[in-house]
C-alpha cells in the first residue's frame, strides 16, 4: 500500500510527497493584492497568499507545471523557484519559453523520473483545453499529468490541469484507471468573454467523476483569485445533489492543510 501526502499551498499549488519524491504543482507564491493581465482584455487579482513560504519548501525532485503563461498557475515568485527543482515538466511550448531544466511533454508522452535508491515514477501528459472549442490559439496550450509507479493500489494519481470538460479529458477515463484526481475547478470566466468558461465547473467535475470513478477526488484551483467564479460553497451545493457514491469520493484540502491518501 502506498500513501501520498498532499499539501494545498494555494490556488492550484500543491506539494505531493510520494514514493520518496517531492513534486510541486503550478507554483504560485506571490503575496495577495496584485493584479495580473492574462491577455485579450482579461485580468485577475490575487486575493490570498500562499500557505507555505517558498523558502520553507523541501528540495524538489520535479515541478509539474500545467502551463507557464498565466500568473494564477505560475506567478513571479513561483517562476523564481523553478531553477531549484531537478526537472520542470510542462507543455512543449512552455519548455521552449522557459529553457533550462524544463522538459516539454505532448499529450500522452511520458517522462520517467529516476532517483538513486527510489522506484521510478512515470509522468504522462494528458489532454487539457483551457476554454471553449477553438480557444487554444488564444489561451495557449495546457496539460494535465498522470503519475504511475509500482505499488499503486487504486490507480493513477491524476492532475487535471486548467481544463474544461471535453472529449480529450474524457479520454483519460478511457485510457487510465484513476485512483486520486486533483481537479482544477473554479468555473473561470471573465466579463469580456461573457458566459464562456475556462476551467471546469462543479457540475462538470461531478460528470467527470461519474466517468472516472476515482477513489479520491480533491478540488483545487477554486479560491484565491478574483476570476474564480465557483468557490467551495458552490461546489458543496452541487455535491449535495450528487449520488452518495460520488459524493463520498470528494475530500477537501483547506489552504495549508495536508492530507494522506492511499494511492
C-alpha positions as CSV (number, residue, x, y, z in Angstrom):
1,X,0.0,0.0,0.0
2,X,1.3,3.4,-1.0
3,X,0.5,6.6,0.8
4,X,0.8,10.1,-0.7
5,X,1.0,13.3,1.4
6,X,-0.7,16.2,-0.5
7,X,-0.4,19.8,0.9
8,X,-2.5,22.5,-0.5
9,X,-0.4,25.7,-0.7
10,X,-2.9,27.9,-2.5
11,X,-4.9,28.0,-5.8
12,X,-3.6,25.1,-7.9
13,X,-0.3,24.8,-6.0
14,X,0.2,21.6,-4.1
15,X,3.2,19.7,-2.7
16,X,2.9,16.0,-3.4
17,X,5.2,13.7,-1.4
18,X,5.1,10.1,-2.7
19,X,7.4,7.2,-3.4
20,X,10.2,9.2,-1.8
21,X,9.8,12.2,-4.1
22,X,8.6,15.7,-3.6
23,X,6.7,17.2,-6.5
24,X,5.3,20.7,-6.7
25,X,2.4,21.6,-8.9
26,X,1.9,25.1,-10.6
27,X,4.0,27.3,-8.3
28,X,2.1,30.4,-7.1
29,X,3.9,32.2,-4.2
30,X,3.3,35.9,-4.7
31,X,1.6,37.8,-1.9
32,X,-2.1,38.8,-2.3
33,X,-3.2,42.1,-3.8
34,X,-1.5,42.1,-7.2
35,X,-3.5,42.3,-10.5
36,X,-2.2,40.2,-13.4
37,X,-3.1,40.5,-17.1
38,X,-3.9,37.3,-18.9
39,X,-4.3,38.9,-22.4
40,X,-7.2,39.9,-24.7
41,X,-8.7,42.2,-22.0
42,X,-8.7,39.7,-19.2
43,X,-7.1,40.1,-15.8
44,X,-7.4,38.9,-12.2
45,X,-6.4,40.0,-8.8
46,X,-4.8,37.6,-6.3
47,X,-6.9,37.6,-3.1
48,X,-4.9,35.1,-0.9
49,X,-1.3,34.4,-0.4
50,X,0.4,31.0,-0.1
51,X,0.2,28.9,3.0
52,X,3.9,28.0,2.7
53,X,6.8,30.3,2.1
54,X,8.9,29.1,-0.9
55,X,12.0,29.3,1.3
56,X,10.4,26.6,3.5
57,X,9.9,24.1,0.8
58,X,12.0,20.9,0.8
59,X,14.3,20.2,-2.1
60,X,12.1,19.4,-5.1
61,X,12.5,16.4,-7.5
62,X,10.2,18.0,-10.0
63,X,7.7,20.8,-10.7
64,X,4.6,19.8,-12.7
65,X,3.6,22.9,-14.5
66,X,0.4,22.7,-16.4
67,X,1.2,25.9,-18.2
68,X,3.6,28.8,-17.8
69,X,1.8,31.8,-19.3
70,X,-0.9,32.6,-16.7
71,X,0.0,34.0,-13.3
72,X,-2.6,32.0,-11.4
73,X,-0.5,28.9,-12.3
74,X,3.0,30.4,-12.4
75,X,3.5,33.8,-10.8
76,X,6.7,35.9,-10.2
77,X,7.8,34.1,-7.1
78,X,6.9,30.7,-8.5
79,X,8.9,31.4,-11.6
80,X,11.9,32.3,-9.4
81,X,12.0,28.9,-7.8
82,X,11.9,26.8,-11.0
83,X,15.7,26.5,-11.3
84,X,15.9,24.9,-7.8
85,X,13.9,21.9,-9.0
86,X,15.7,19.0,-10.6
87,X,13.2,18.9,-13.5
88,X,10.3,21.1,-14.7
89,X,7.7,19.2,-16.7
90,X,5.3,21.3,-18.8
91,X,3.9,21.8,-22.4
92,X,6.4,21.8,-25.3
93,X,5.6,25.5,-25.9
94,X,6.2,26.2,-22.2
95,X,9.5,24.3,-22.2
96,X,10.7,26.4,-25.2
97,X,9.9,29.6,-23.3
98,X,11.4,28.5,-20.0
99,X,14.5,26.7,-21.2
100,X,17.0,25.4,-18.6
101,X,15.6,22.4,-16.7
102,X,12.2,22.4,-18.5
103,X,11.1,19.4,-20.4
104,X,8.1,19.6,-22.7
105,X,5.6,16.7,-23.0
106,X,3.0,16.4,-25.7
107,X,-0.3,14.7,-24.8
108,X,0.3,11.0,-23.8
109,X,4.0,11.4,-23.9
110,X,5.8,10.0,-20.8
111,X,8.8,11.1,-18.8
112,X,10.4,8.8,-16.3
113,X,11.7,10.3,-13.1
114,X,14.8,8.4,-11.9
115,X,16.4,8.9,-8.5
116,X,19.1,6.7,-6.8
117,X,17.5,4.2,-4.5
118,X,13.9,5.1,-5.3
119,X,11.4,3.5,-7.6
120,X,10.9,5.3,-10.9
121,X,7.8,7.4,-11.4
122,X,6.3,7.6,-14.9
123,X,4.7,11.0,-15.6
124,X,2.4,11.2,-18.6
125,X,1.0,14.4,-20.1
126,X,-2.8,14.2,-20.5
127,X,-5.0,16.3,-22.8
128,X,-6.4,19.6,-21.5
129,X,-8.2,22.5,-23.2
130,X,-8.3,25.8,-21.3
131,X,-11.5,27.1,-22.7
132,X,-14.3,26.6,-25.3
133,X,-13.8,24.9,-28.7
134,X,-11.3,26.8,-31.0
135,X,-9.9,28.8,-28.0
136,X,-6.4,27.2,-28.0
137,X,-4.8,29.8,-30.3
138,X,-6.0,32.5,-27.8
139,X,-5.5,30.9,-24.4
140,X,-2.5,28.7,-25.3
141,X,-1.5,25.1,-24.6
142,X,-2.1,23.5,-21.2
143,X,-1.6,19.9,-19.9
144,X,-2.6,17.5,-17.2
145,X,-0.3,14.9,-15.6
146,X,-0.8,11.2,-14.8
147,X,1.6,9.7,-12.2
148,X,2.2,6.0,-12.1
149,X,4.7,3.8,-10.1
150,X,4.9,0.3,-8.8
151,X,2.8,-0.5,-5.8
152,X,-0.2,1.8,-6.5
153,X,-3.4,0.2,-5.0
154,X,-6.1,2.4,-6.6
155,X,-4.5,3.5,-9.8
156,X,-3.0,6.6,-11.3
157,X,-2.6,9.9,-9.5
158,X,-4.0,12.4,-12.0
159,X,-3.8,16.2,-12.1
160,X,-6.4,17.6,-14.5
161,X,-4.7,21.0,-15.2
162,X,-6.7,24.0,-16.1
163,X,-9.3,22.5,-18.5
164,X,-12.9,22.4,-19.3
165,X,-14.7,19.1,-19.7
166,X,-14.3,17.9,-23.3
167,X,-13.5,14.7,-25.2
168,X,-9.8,15.0,-24.5
169,X,-10.4,14.8,-20.8
170,X,-12.9,12.0,-21.1
171,X,-10.2,10.1,-22.9
172,X,-8.3,10.0,-19.6
173,X,-11.2,7.8,-18.2
174,X,-11.0,5.5,-21.2
175,X,-7.2,5.0,-21.1
176,X,-6.4,5.2,-17.4
177,X,-7.6,3.8,-14.1
178,X,-7.6,7.0,-11.9
179,X,-7.1,6.4,-8.2
180,X,-6.7,10.0,-7.0
181,X,-7.8,13.1,-9.0
182,X,-6.7,16.6,-8.3
183,X,-9.3,18.6,-10.1
184,X,-8.7,22.2,-11.2
185,X,-12.1,23.8,-10.7
186,X,-13.3,27.4,-10.2
187,X,-15.5,27.8,-13.3
188,X,-13.3,30.6,-14.5
189,X,-14.8,33.3,-16.6
190,X,-14.2,36.9,-17.4
191,X,-16.6,39.9,-18.1
192,X,-15.1,40.5,-21.5
193,X,-16.0,37.0,-22.7
194,X,-19.4,36.7,-21.1
195,X,-20.6,33.2,-20.2
196,X,-17.6,31.3,-21.6
197,X,-15.8,29.1,-19.1
198,X,-12.1,28.4,-19.0
199,X,-12.0,25.7,-16.3
200,X,-14.4,23.1,-15.0
201,X,-17.5,24.0,-13.1
202,X,-18.5,21.9,-10.1
203,X,-21.2,20.3,-12.2
204,X,-18.8,19.2,-14.9
205,X,-16.4,17.9,-12.3
206,X,-19.2,15.6,-11.0
207,X,-19.9,14.5,-14.5
208,X,-16.3,13.6,-15.0
209,X,-16.1,11.7,-11.7
210,X,-19.1,9.6,-12.8
211,X,-16.9,8.6,-15.7
212,X,-13.5,8.3,-13.9
213,X,-14.9,6.9,-10.6
214,X,-11.7,7.8,-8.7
215,X,-11.1,6.5,-5.2
216,X,-10.4,10.1,-4.1
217,X,-11.2,13.5,-5.8
218,X,-9.5,16.6,-4.4
219,X,-10.7,20.0,-5.6
220,X,-8.1,22.7,-6.0
221,X,-7.9,26.0,-8.1
222,X,-11.2,27.4,-6.8
223,X,-10.1,30.1,-4.3
224,X,-7.5,32.8,-4.0
225,X,-8.1,34.7,-7.3
226,X,-10.9,37.0,-8.4
227,X,-11.6,35.2,-11.7
228,X,-12.5,32.0,-9.9
229,X,-16.3,32.0,-10.0
230,X,-17.2,28.9,-8.1
231,X,-15.8,28.6,-4.6
232,X,-16.2,25.8,-2.0
233,X,-19.8,26.8,-1.2
234,X,-20.9,26.4,-4.8
235,X,-19.0,23.1,-5.1
236,X,-20.6,21.8,-1.9
237,X,-24.0,22.7,-3.2
238,X,-23.5,20.6,-6.3
239,X,-22.1,17.8,-4.2
240,X,-25.2,17.8,-2.0
241,X,-27.3,16.9,-5.1
242,X,-24.9,14.2,-6.3
243,X,-25.4,10.5,-5.7
244,X,-23.9,9.3,-2.4
245,X,-21.3,7.1,-4.0
246,X,-19.9,10.1,-6.0
247,X,-20.2,12.5,-3.0
248,X,-18.2,10.1,-0.8
249,X,-15.2,10.3,-3.2
250,X,-14.6,14.0,-2.6
251,X,-12.2,15.2,0.1
252,X,-11.3,18.8,1.0
253,X,-7.8,20.2,1.3
254,X,-8.2,23.6,3.0
255,X,-5.4,26.1,2.5
256,X,-2.3,25.0,4.3
257,X,-3.6,21.5,5.2
258,X,-2.0,18.2,4.4
259,X,-4.0,15.0,3.5
260,X,-2.6,11.5,3.4
261,X,-4.4,9.4,0.7
262,X,-3.9,5.8,-0.3
263,X,-2.9,5.7,-3.9
